[in-house]
Amino acid sequence: MPIFAKNLEALPGLTHGFGTVGDISKPSDLFYCAQKNGSTVIEVGEGQEAGVMPGDALFTRTARPIGIVTADCLPILIAI
């Protein structure tokens, strides 16, 4: 069952959820990383095809769905 953070629910336009495999269905337009423990940061912009991106961090300046898949690393989400 997904977990939702009350402080993130207060941000307009932000949809979020935390869970384990199978808890949250991934939208078809979701961007997420194939993390390699490196330092590659990718900007997600208009016209890019959704799916796995070859980097360690993603950011966007537009309304794009970005996900974080983790194992033993702490996920960090910054929304402004």
LINKAKA-V269830 format. One line per field, one symbol per residue. ss: DSSP state (A for helix, B for strand, O for the rest). phi: phi as a letter, one per 20 degrees, with the letter a starting at -180 (. if undefined). burial: I if it has 24 or more other ideal C-beta (glycine too) atoms within 12 Angstrom, else O. Layout:
# LINKAKA-V269830
ss=???
phi=???
burial=???
This chain:
# LINKAKA-V269830
ss=OOBOOAAAAOOOOOOOOBOOOOOOOOOOOOBBBOOOOOOOBBBBOOOOOOBBBOOOBBBBOOOOOBOOOOOOOOOOOOOO
phi=.fdcegffffefnddbacadgnfcfeffdedbeefcldceddeecfneefpfdebdbcbbdcfcfcdcdccddefccccc
burial=OOOOOOOOOOOOOOOIOOOOOOOOOOOOOIIIIOIOOOOOOIOIOOOOOOOOIOOOIIIIOOOIIIIIIOOOOOOOOOOO
